[in-house]
Amino acid sequence: MGTRTLVVAGVTLLVTTLAPPAGADPVAPPPAVSGGSNYDYYYLDGCYRQPYQVVDAFNKAPTIIAYQLAGMKHAGQNRLSIGVYHHHGPDDGTAMDSTDGRLTPQGQENLAGLLAAVKQAGFAEITVVLHPSDGNDPRTWSSWQEELYQENWQLIRSLHPIIAAAGLPFHLDLGGELTASTDQPLVLRYDQQLWQAYTAQFGRADTVGFSIYGNDQGQVLNVGKMYGDKPPSIMDIHIYGDESALFAYNDQQLRQQGLSTQPVIIGEAYYDDKDAAAGFAEAARRTGRQIYYLTQWPKTRAGNTECSRVDVAPPTDYAEYAAAGF
């Protein structure tokens, strides 16, 4: 198993990461302490969340959002994932208009303001997750859509300096759970093309590539095809249920593709879940695959079945994962 260890709760480790020399392989930063949450929605009206997305609505609720960030930090969270949802069309309350490859001026101000609030609250690191939605999502395409691909790529180019200017260590997820699965050749082409474009301009040190939905056993099989001989230095996997077995399966498949050393972020998991925490900890010990940290998703395992995707806002509690060393 080697000497890899899990994150130790209760100790804060702040690390300054320097960019690698041109042409060098990126080096993943040392393990960071506690993870935290995917913070995408600051309020639920029953199950209705559409107008309460934290980037899109930051200008409408900055005080509420700052208060919630302080609560999450006080509860022991040190890292956040922040989703940027976008599509080609009018703002719908969650998905912002990305026409012409950039957010509106208000959308750009909102993202910068939210990141400033996250830094002010004392968080150590963030992952910004791109969520191309509706027609911008290549999983909906029946043929290659060059204009929408370009829109998505130009949006990433326009957001990168805003994120970097926030002064927080960050990773960029180029597409939430957008790793190509079995029989998704257009998504695979999208991933390969976007990865080549991104790394040519920005390198590999500040990205997890495309996060993997670990419950879809076909996604991890394409990781080697997506990245070739230049994979990310750290990967992001989302797992819900049967945590130990699914983590072990994804680890095994990565190893078979020559990806045995990359640590992982558990980018999504059930909210404040004791069984999930135990499963991940056991699987990491058994496989030797290091988990840098975990960011829970605001959905409980046995929560409101009517709320198909989100049933907690804000995601303040983190005690079960903290107790397990995350």
PyMOL commands that set and color helices and strands:
alter all, ss='L'
color gray80, all
select helices_A, chain A and resi 50-52+58-60+62-74+99-101+105-121+134-136+138-140+146-165+185-202+220-227+243-256+274-287+319-323
alter helices_A, ss='H'
color red, helices_A
select strands_A, chain A and resi 36-38+79-87+96-97+125-132+170-173+207-209+212-213+235-238+264-268+291-296
alter strands_A, ss='S'
color yellow, strands_A
deselect
rebuild
show_as cartoon
